[in-house]
Amino acid sequence: MKKPILLAALVIVVALGATVTTVRGYSLWGPTWPNGQIVIEMQLGNSGPLLDGSTSWNSAAEPALAVWNNNVSRVSFRVVRDSTAPIADLNGYNNVFWATSVYGTPFGSRTLAVTRLWKVGSTITDADVIFNRAFSWNSYRGRISSTGVMDIRRVALHEFGHVLGLFHPDDYGQSVNAIMNSTISDLETLTPDDIAGAQALYAAPAPPAAPGAPTNLTVSSAGSSVSLNWRSPTSGGAVASYTIEAGSSPGAANLARFSTGSPGTTYTASDVGSGVYYMRVRATGADGAGLASNEVTVVVGNGCSGPPAAPTNLVAIATGTTVNLTWLPPPGNPTSYVIEAGSASETSDLVNSDLGSSATNYRAQDVARGRYFVRVRGTNSCGPGPVSNEAIAQVQ
């Protein structure tokens, strides 16, 4: 029977009496790195083009560091590319390099790489990863090559798990699917067991946050074109695109709400109809949309002299669960009216609805019991005008 190829022979130095903890499929040495960055001196050198497109051994192995970084919070790997740091045992540098022995001790005949760890008390202080030159290497995805050529990236992923303080679960009675098992396989990514082990040592990363609010929104119009410019958020998560909102009244988005489909901070819309637009922009990322920017008002076209004046003599009469509203039209030729109703005076937390009609009356049926503070305002192509007097409707 063909013997399995060992991913690593882990060497623990200054660890007399160390006890390996095995929990839920992962095995932990116990000591950890201090919070902050773990600086890795990448010294594997050049290779020429590899099967996955990598241009060097260093660039092939480096993505494995990012995979671990994405799954822990208290520490992160920082790579020194093509490092010229001196290579020696316990020298204050975390060297990653090729060799034919482990500082003079022969590799096992089936060992692909060795991670050598030092600690002081419960703190890891030094780690070296040494790849065995005796094997044939490349960098590729998928199943392990039947020709015996080893994939450096999945081996590096395993070894950097050792650097964090993870051991082989299968050496301690665990039967799990894990990159940290002692033998190489077709597995090339972290599994939930690997991630759980790393997070047991260094905690999970914080959930992604929605982007903050864009700032300094400015809007200008020329003919039927409207141009917007803004500054990207200075807080929150990464921005994938922006959403532009436009309404016929402050805070509303009843006229437009659409994504730019881009993280760019400018946008121009053409063939915009005449009217007054209240506009905002908000950033969207992997965790959703953030807060809106400042609001800007823009007038498009010259088809009106201004929005309507305030309607007058608003009367609200409640009969059972029906509320009848009537008012007098203002100057300015309203083309429609907006009904606003709130649970307190001068609020519109219950209703803010464009009737889509120039009629000066409205009947609301099946209204829930309560006290309603109601106003009405006219709109035309220049936008909404000021509100009428406030009427109170008491529905029993």
Phi, psi and omega in degrees: 000135179290131180283142180292150176276127181280133176291316186205147166249102186284129179249119179255126183246142183055052182224034180300132179081007180293141179243129178274129179263129180244121183220124170050042173095355176237155182236130185245138174291313180127301177297151180225166174282152172297155177303140178127208185267141171254109186276123182252123178270100183278113189227036181275342174082189183272160183221342194084173183300133177256172187299328181270007179095353178298146183260355179203163175297322180299313182289337176285322184275331187302321180302336178296329176294318181295326179299314177294319180303324183289351187240004178226166185237324189282337179227163172209145174283137170237125186265141168255105185287140178050046184296146175250018180299147178297144180257118178195160179285135177050057182246009180087358177245143176264086188279142173233115191203170174269150174198166175259356177205170178260087183049047176096344177267127184299145168295152167295153186295339181247013186263123181280324184201162178228136170252126183248120185245143172239151176217158169233115186064236180256018183243126174285134185241339186202140178213132174238140175244123186239119180266140186276115180292346185291341181264161172274137187230154170202191176223119184204164177252161176097204185294150176298135183300136178286350180274357180090006176281126185269149179266115185292329186291315181290329176291319177298320179301318178295312184295322180290336170296320174297319179303323179289339180115016178268141177253183179278114179297327182286346174279350184234038171082007181265142175239087185225162174272110186207142174295338182275002172299160191282344183243149181286149181211189177286350178293133183228006180228167174290147174252170177305326178293318177299314182295318179298322178296314180297322181285336173295331179273321192232006178072156181281151176293153177296147179298151180298147181252148174295152178298157175285187182279134170297160182230167173055043175292129173232144182227137176223154179233148175217110186064236179258014178256141178235128180245134180240141173223143178205172176254144182291158181297151177255008180214170177082192184283178181293148182266127175262324180197179178235149175248127178261132179240141177218136180225168179271359177212163181305133178081350183275157175226036184280349181261328180198142169205108184210157180269140174285341181071018186206150173278005177294154187251028172222154177202141176233128177250138179247167179055042178276133180291158179295144178152182177253129184238131174260115193239146177218163174223144176224148182271146178235136178227197183296336182255021175104190184271146178264195181286157181283154174287184168300153180262138181234140178259133178228139178255128179247131177080172181233032186276004180207160180266351180157166178291165181295159171286180182285134171299159181233167175055042175293129178233134177239122179238123180259128175231108187062236179258017178249135177241123177256129179245137173222152179202169177259139183288149177265170168296157177110003175052065177300137174265346178199169177232148177249125176265130176239135178218139181224168178276356176215164182301137176066024175244161177225041183282349182257320181216137170210087194227130175278122183288339181069026184210151177265007177297149183255033174209157180206139178241124176252127182249160179055044180279135180292156178299143178151180181250124187240132177257112193243142174220165177220145175222146179271156177225154170213196184294345175273351179116188182280148175263188180287163183279158175285185167299160180263132177246151181248129176245123179253110181261121183272000000 
